[in-house]
Amino acid sequence: MLVVSGSVGAGHDGAAAELALRLGAAGADVVVRDLLDALPRPARALLRDGYEVAVARAPLFFEWLFRGMERHGALWRVEQEVCGLGLDGLARWVRAAAPDVVVSTYPLASQALGQLSDDGRLRVPFVTYLTDPAVHTSWLHPAAAAHLTVTEATAAQGRADYGGAFEVAGPLVPRRFEDRPALAELVALREQLGLHGGLHGGRPVALLAAGSLGMGAVVPSARDVVAAGWTPLVLCGRNDALCRDVAAVPGAVALGWRSDVHALMQVADVLVHNAGGLAVTEALVAGLPAVTYRSIPGHGRANAAVLAERGGVPWPTTPLELASALDAQLARGRTREAHPDAAAAVLAHVPASRLRVPASR
C-alpha cells in the first residue's frame, strides 16, 4: 500500500498514520508519503504557510478562494498546475513502493493521483479517504476507484451535491479514543488541570479545539464559553502566542500541544470546534457531543453546514445561541456508536490475486 497525505494541519497526516497502522496490522506492507515533499519549495510554502496566513489574516479572501474552486475556472486550473508539479516525485514513489492500491488522505493528493492515472503512470486503483465532513470539489477525481467518507452525513451530502458513489468507511483515529480511562486517572487529570474547586468548581467543561495551528477566533470563543457558565479547556496546538492570550482570559484553561486528547475528551462534557476536522472525528469515536462555533472560512464553514444539517452538531452564531447549544448537548450526553473499519474498505480494492491467505495452523 502507498498512502499519500499532506502536511497542512494535522488531520490529513493523522488519518494517514492510523490507516497505515491498521493496514500493517492486517498484513499489508505500507509506505506513507507527504505530497508536499514532492513539490518544489515555493509550492510547498504556498500550500503550507499560505493556508495558515490566509485563514488567520485574510479570511474573506480564503472564503473566496474556496468557493471559486467549485466553479472549475482559473483557480481550479492553478490548483491543477500546482498538483502537476509533484507528479514526477509521486511517480517515483509509486515505482518504489509497487503498491496494489494507493490511498489519498489529502485533497490535492487526490488530484495529483488522478493526473498520474490519466497520463498512464499509475496503473493500480487509487482511493480517496475524505477527512472533512463536507465534500468539496478538490476531493473528487473521476479516476478514483472510490471516495470513502467518515460518516453517512458526508456521503449523503456528496451524493446530493456532486452525484456519484460515496462509501462510508468509518473514522480513522487511534483506538484509545474508544476507551474510557479509569476513574482515578480522570480524577487525577481534573486535578492537574485545576478543575476542582475555585473558579471552575461545579462548572461543566467544554474542550475547545482549533486544530494543530490554533487558528480562528479562539480567544473570543473562550470568553463566550466562560460567559455561558462553562469552563473552556482550550487546545492551542503549537500556537504559543495563542496559549498566552487564552491564559489571560479569566476562567479559561490554556493547553499547549497535548498527547492525551483522548483523556481530555473524557474529562470534557462537550467539544467546541471551529474547523470540523480531526477533533470532530475523535469526538465522534469518544461519544462526546459537539458544537461548532466561530468556524474558520472555507472548508470550516462548509464542514459546519454539513454537520449542522446532517450530523447533529449545532452551529450557533451568537453567544446566547452558544449557551443554549452547550446546555442542549450537555443534556443529550454521550452516545456510543459502532463504526466500520476504514482499513477494510481500502483492502476491498486489492485485487484478489494479491491477497495473501494465512496458512492454516
PyMOL commands that set and color helices and strands:
alter all, ss='L'
color gray80, all
select helices_A, chain A and resi 11-25+35-38+41-57+59-69+74-84+87-97+107-118+137-139+152-162+175-178+183-192+198-200+218-227+240-247+261-267+278-286+299-310+319-332+342-347+352-354
alter helices_A, ss='H'
color red, helices_A
select strands_A, chain A and resi 2-5+31-34+102-104+126-129+146-149+167-168+205-209+231-235+253-255+270-273+290-292
alter strands_A, ss='S'
color yellow, strands_A
deselect
rebuild
show_as cartoon
